[in-house]
Amino acid sequence: MKLITLASLWLAVAGLSDKEKTALSVFSQRDHSHNTPAVLTSELSEYATNAELSNVRSSFSKRQYPLAAQGLLVHVRSISSDPLVQPGKQYSQPFMMLNGCVNEFNSLYK
């Protein structure tokens, strides 16, 4: 648990990478109002690929969805303090969409 916390703190300090910004932008262009489990899996897997989240991508490719959900939760937590995802900022809406979908995905695989 300490390792995850330290990694999350380091990522929060480092800020959003260009890949994460692109992944958030692409993710926000999708309609997330009628997500089925299959659609959530597909879209979050694509997000993980675009954001270069290698551990999460690996979990998706192995169909280890509970691990993928946990990895996404850690990722969302790590970027939640970035100034660009705060209310009214450039990536606020995409982040809120991602956060909602990750929480929904996690509830499917707890």
Backbone bond lengths (Angstrom), bond angles and torsions (degrees), N, CA, C in turn:
res aa  C-N    CA-C-N  psi(-1)  N-CA   C-N-CA  omega(-1)  CA-C   N-CA-C  phi
1 M - - - 1.450 - - 1.523 111.11 -
2 K 1.340 117.61 -37.39 1.458 120.42 179.51 1.520 110.76 -61.90
3 L 1.337 116.37 -39.63 1.451 120.39 -179.43 1.522 110.79 -61.10
4 I 1.327 117.20 -44.56 1.464 120.76 178.81 1.522 110.16 -62.71
5 T 1.318 117.59 -43.03 1.457 121.19 -179.64 1.523 111.01 -62.82
6 L 1.337 117.51 -45.31 1.459 120.46 178.68 1.520 111.41 -64.01
7 A 1.326 117.03 -40.92 1.457 120.29 177.97 1.517 110.33 -63.74
8 S 1.318 117.16 -40.45 1.462 121.03 179.13 1.523 110.90 -63.47
9 L 1.331 116.23 -42.18 1.466 119.65 179.01 1.513 111.13 -64.63
10 W 1.333 117.32 -42.23 1.460 120.51 179.70 1.524 110.35 -62.78
11 L 1.336 117.51 -44.24 1.457 120.56 179.97 1.524 111.59 -64.42
12 A 1.329 116.96 -37.39 1.459 120.30 179.29 1.521 110.62 -64.47
13 V 1.327 116.54 -38.60 1.460 120.54 178.75 1.531 110.29 -70.77
14 A 1.328 116.31 -37.41 1.454 121.02 -176.63 1.530 112.08 -68.27
15 G 1.312 118.45 -26.81 1.457 121.93 -178.74 1.519 112.20 84.02
16 L 1.323 114.90 172.95 1.458 120.48 179.64 1.517 110.48 -67.05
17 S 1.320 115.47 133.00 1.466 119.57 174.45 1.529 108.61 -79.37
18 D 1.310 115.85 166.01 1.470 120.04 176.16 1.521 110.62 -60.90
19 K 1.334 117.21 -37.32 1.473 121.19 178.83 1.528 110.56 -64.67
20 E 1.335 116.85 -41.15 1.462 120.27 178.68 1.522 111.05 -66.53
21 K 1.315 117.38 -38.50 1.466 120.79 177.29 1.523 110.37 -62.70
22 T 1.319 116.18 -45.35 1.467 120.48 178.48 1.526 110.47 -63.31
23 A 1.336 116.24 -44.18 1.463 120.38 -179.56 1.524 111.05 -61.39
24 L 1.331 117.51 -41.77 1.468 120.90 177.08 1.518 111.32 -63.49
25 S 1.321 116.99 -41.87 1.467 121.02 179.30 1.518 111.55 -62.63
26 V 1.335 116.45 -46.43 1.468 121.00 179.25 1.525 110.01 -64.00
27 F 1.335 116.75 -44.17 1.463 121.48 -179.11 1.521 111.11 -60.29
28 S 1.316 116.93 -39.26 1.468 120.45 -176.31 1.524 112.78 -71.47
29 Q 1.311 117.81 -14.60 1.460 120.78 -180.00 1.535 112.66 -81.46
30 R 1.314 116.89 -6.54 1.465 121.95 179.27 1.526 110.05 -89.89
31 D 1.325 115.08 153.24 1.468 120.87 174.81 1.520 107.59 -87.42
32 H 1.317 117.16 113.82 1.456 121.41 -176.86 1.532 112.57 -103.74
33 S 1.323 117.31 18.19 1.462 119.65 -175.57 1.529 113.44 -80.09
34 H 1.327 118.43 -21.91 1.463 121.01 -177.41 1.521 110.57 -129.75
35 N 1.309 116.52 53.01 1.460 120.48 -177.75 1.517 111.84 -74.90
36 T 1.315 115.27 127.24 1.455 121.89 169.44 1.527 106.58 -95.83
37 P 1.321 118.37 165.81 1.470 118.72 176.67 1.529 112.94 -54.56
38 A 1.326 116.97 -39.34 1.468 119.87 -179.91 1.524 111.61 -66.74
39 V 1.321 116.84 -39.99 1.464 120.57 178.97 1.523 110.50 -67.65
40 L 1.333 116.88 -44.57 1.470 120.44 177.04 1.521 110.81 -57.12
41 T 1.317 116.16 -46.67 1.465 120.82 -179.59 1.517 110.46 -59.43
42 S 1.311 116.61 -46.93 1.463 121.22 -178.93 1.528 112.02 -63.26
43 E 1.324 116.70 -47.34 1.460 120.33 -176.36 1.528 112.38 -70.49
44 L 1.320 117.27 -37.85 1.461 119.36 178.55 1.528 111.15 -73.16
45 S 1.316 116.79 -32.15 1.461 120.16 174.07 1.528 110.05 -64.74
46 E 1.322 116.21 -42.45 1.466 120.46 177.40 1.531 110.34 -63.52
47 Y 1.330 117.16 -41.72 1.459 120.31 177.59 1.529 109.98 -59.45
48 A 1.340 116.81 -46.74 1.465 120.87 -179.54 1.522 111.36 -60.04
49 T 1.321 116.26 -38.48 1.463 120.43 177.50 1.521 110.53 -65.94
50 N 1.332 116.76 -49.04 1.467 120.79 -178.65 1.521 112.64 -63.99
51 A 1.340 116.93 -34.87 1.467 121.25 -179.35 1.527 111.89 -85.75
52 E 1.320 116.27 -1.80 1.463 122.99 -179.08 1.526 112.53 57.67
53 L 1.333 114.88 48.98 1.465 121.82 175.96 1.526 107.15 -93.55
54 S 1.318 116.50 83.68 1.465 121.37 -169.33 1.530 113.62 -59.75
55 N 1.324 119.01 -41.05 1.468 120.06 179.69 1.520 111.57 -65.92
56 V 1.320 116.36 -38.30 1.467 120.56 179.07 1.525 109.67 -69.83
57 R 1.324 117.16 -43.17 1.476 120.58 177.34 1.521 110.29 -58.30
58 S 1.324 116.45 -43.32 1.454 121.09 179.83 1.528 110.97 -61.99
59 S 1.328 116.75 -42.19 1.469 120.25 178.07 1.518 111.22 -62.86
60 F 1.336 116.76 -41.56 1.472 119.42 177.65 1.526 110.55 -63.65
61 S 1.325 117.62 -44.63 1.465 119.66 -176.63 1.525 111.57 -65.72
62 K 1.335 117.03 -27.53 1.465 121.28 177.61 1.532 111.63 -91.31
63 R 1.317 116.27 3.71 1.474 123.17 -178.13 1.529 111.96 58.57
64 Q 1.312 115.16 34.33 1.458 121.66 175.97 1.528 107.31 -96.62
65 Y 1.324 114.69 71.89 1.461 120.30 -171.52 1.529 114.56 -64.62
66 P 1.328 119.83 -36.15 1.472 117.55 175.45 1.533 112.53 -60.92
67 L 1.332 117.21 -38.52 1.466 120.50 177.01 1.527 111.01 -68.03
68 A 1.319 116.42 -39.45 1.464 120.12 177.47 1.526 110.06 -62.20
69 A 1.331 116.07 -41.89 1.470 120.45 179.35 1.522 110.63 -62.15
70 Q 1.321 116.83 -43.78 1.466 120.35 179.29 1.527 111.15 -63.78
71 G 1.317 116.19 -42.36 1.467 120.12 178.21 1.513 111.89 -62.58
72 L 1.328 116.71 -39.95 1.465 120.45 178.20 1.527 111.43 -67.21
73 L 1.341 116.36 -38.33 1.469 119.37 177.08 1.531 110.95 -61.83
74 V 1.315 116.72 -42.78 1.471 120.71 177.75 1.524 110.06 -62.78
75 H 1.330 116.29 -42.74 1.461 120.71 179.66 1.531 111.07 -61.84
76 V 1.321 116.56 -48.53 1.467 120.77 -179.55 1.524 110.10 -60.40
77 R 1.311 116.03 -43.38 1.465 120.20 177.95 1.530 110.56 -60.89
78 S 1.324 116.29 -39.35 1.465 119.71 -176.34 1.528 112.58 -70.24
79 I 1.322 117.60 -30.04 1.472 118.46 -179.45 1.528 112.56 -96.65
80 S 1.329 117.42 -4.95 1.466 120.49 -175.17 1.524 114.10 -63.70
81 S 1.309 117.85 -24.53 1.467 119.87 -179.32 1.521 112.74 -93.86
82 D 1.326 117.20 -1.18 1.464 119.38 179.14 1.528 109.28 -63.63
83 P 1.318 117.80 135.40 1.471 120.59 -179.45 1.534 113.95 -57.41
84 L 1.330 117.43 -29.22 1.466 120.32 -177.29 1.525 113.96 -73.69
85 V 1.330 117.93 -14.35 1.472 120.00 179.86 1.527 111.71 -104.88
86 Q 1.307 117.50 3.88 1.465 121.56 179.62 1.534 109.63 -73.87
87 P 1.336 117.30 156.09 1.465 120.96 -177.90 1.531 112.01 -50.41
88 G 1.320 114.27 132.70 1.459 120.94 178.32 1.514 114.72 84.80
89 K 1.326 118.42 -3.98 1.463 121.79 -178.79 1.524 110.33 -95.54
90 Q 1.318 115.10 171.74 1.459 122.88 -171.64 1.531 114.70 -54.04
91 Y 1.319 118.58 -40.84 1.458 121.18 -176.11 1.524 113.31 -107.44
92 S 1.313 116.81 18.41 1.455 121.20 -179.00 1.533 112.28 -62.02
93 Q 1.313 116.95 -52.77 1.474 120.86 -178.62 1.523 111.80 -64.14
94 P 1.350 118.74 -48.12 1.471 118.01 177.73 1.530 112.01 -58.54
95 F 1.329 117.13 -38.88 1.452 120.40 179.37 1.532 110.91 -64.86
96 M 1.317 116.86 -43.45 1.468 120.13 178.86 1.528 110.81 -61.32
97 M 1.335 116.97 -40.26 1.469 120.91 177.32 1.528 110.22 -62.97
98 L 1.327 116.03 -47.55 1.464 120.58 179.72 1.523 110.35 -60.56
99 N 1.301 117.41 -48.16 1.455 122.02 -179.36 1.534 110.92 -56.89
100 G 1.313 117.10 -45.82 1.467 121.00 178.55 1.513 112.27 -61.67
101 C 1.319 116.72 -44.23 1.468 120.58 -179.39 1.521 111.16 -68.20
102 V 1.331 117.43 -39.10 1.464 120.38 178.22 1.529 110.04 -64.48
103 N 1.312 117.72 -42.45 1.468 120.51 177.55 1.523 111.48 -62.93
104 E 1.320 116.46 -40.98 1.466 120.79 177.93 1.532 110.60 -64.71
105 F 1.320 116.20 -44.43 1.467 121.31 178.19 1.519 110.54 -61.79
106 N 1.322 116.54 -43.69 1.459 120.52 179.19 1.528 111.49 -61.18
107 S 1.325 116.96 -39.47 1.471 119.62 -179.63 1.524 112.12 -65.37
108 L 1.328 116.79 -24.73 1.468 120.72 177.77 1.531 112.27 -74.26
109 Y 1.321 116.25 -28.64 1.473 120.44 -171.18 1.519 114.26 -120.86
110 K 1.337 118.04 23.18 1.471 121.22 177.07 1.502 109.81 -67.09
